[in-house]
Amino acid sequence: MERIYVDNAATTHMSEAAVKAMEKAYSVYGNPSSLHSAGREAFFMLTDARKSVAESLGCDQKEIFFTSGGSESDNWAITGAARAMLKKGKNEIISTAIEHHAVLHTLDSLAAQGFTVKILPVSPSGYVTAEQVDNAVTDKTALVSVMFANNEIGTVQPIAEIGEVCRRRGVLFHTDAVQAVGHLHIDLSSLPVDMLSLSAHKFGGPKGVGALYVRRGVSIPNLICGGAQESGHRAGTENLPGICGMAAALSESVASIDRTAAYLIPLRERLIDGLLKIRRSRLNGGRTERLPGNVSVCFEGVEGESLLLWLDAKGICASSGSACTSGSLDPSHVLLAIGLPHEIAHGSLRLSLSAENTEEQIDYIIRTVTDTVAYLRDMSPVWEKIVKDEENEK
Ligand SMILES: *Cc1c(COP(=O)(O)O)cnc(C)c1O
């Protein structure tokens, strides 16, 4: 059976360019910090990768710090900014209810240490506004952290506007852009963002490597302490193959953003239209201002986990909510934040497409989900009740 992979928000398969770049880097074994020729060879490769990543994002190479991935970058940006702000007598951080757990759990730990954390609600279609941020900022606020694009419902936030508010109000602005980098145009030479997190495996690069962009002039203390790597800001011998793979995947995906989006958006729309024909289904997140490959839908009277297992048996790799919450029975905090009741949030399905998916696959997914939802509802007492209530209303 052909496998249809539509879980690209969880991770992507590596691009050929990334694999090639890594293979080349694996034969370079020197430590980039060593002064001898083997070390220099590695150092030059590292520098080239840093230049390439900076070029892809429109920033200076000195503003790119390599990390172990999106989670580390988020942790570093937020705890770093929090510790730096204490010196200025500030203790307040503003974020949103739909952030990734790498952000939300970091904020929880800061709240436990005495920081004030304000969580902004989102609209029923999954957006925050610059005005909400403006209204929440006080003279105690030192950091705003708003994700670029949501990993579950695909909504893209007004990052430029929020950044402008932060500039005007004199507060630092961090964005978790893990779902956006390589998929949406990001030009840091004009975008008013102070810190930005990215992760290689979300755009065709390897797992376990990412970067934090820190605008020149912004200073945050280290998260990982030790040697003087990354200009003394992030210790640990660099993951050179990972970094080279990330740089290659990034420049390739950035170069094809428009082409990929032009291919994906019609597929996405076809899939949404097909799935919304199912009775008592709904799309999560607004239909525009949405990642080109994201489809998130809920089916009343269906258990998301059962749906996933049935789809997997039919060759479809999808997700319910985020990869980090599946395995737990709590409904996704994102779906609750857009106002879905628990019982509906449990019946969610996320399909995140890549340019490798075809129209035939989309049609197969629509048929298979339609049949599986009908099959599961047939045995569901919850669905029976929904149908009865519907009849009583008539
Ligand atoms: C995947 C993801 C992360 C975590 O990145 P890792 O590299 O897996 O640690 C953080 N934020 C968002 C929005 C993500 O989608």
The ligand as a Gaussian input file, in Angstrom:
#p B3LYP/6-31G(d) Opt

LIG

0 1
 C        7.859000      21.866000      15.998000
 C        7.635000      23.146000      16.676000
 C        8.447000      23.563000      17.740000
 C        9.532000      22.675000      18.326000
 O       10.600000      22.513000      17.448000
 P       11.634000      21.306000      17.705000
 O       12.733000      21.560000      16.738000
 O       10.884000      20.045000      17.396000
 O       12.084000      21.403000      19.120000
 C        8.227000      24.798000      18.296000
 N        7.246000      25.604000      17.831000
 C        6.442000      25.244000      16.814000
 C        5.414000      26.192000      16.330000
 C        6.609000      24.004000      16.198000
 O        5.799000      23.647000      15.195000

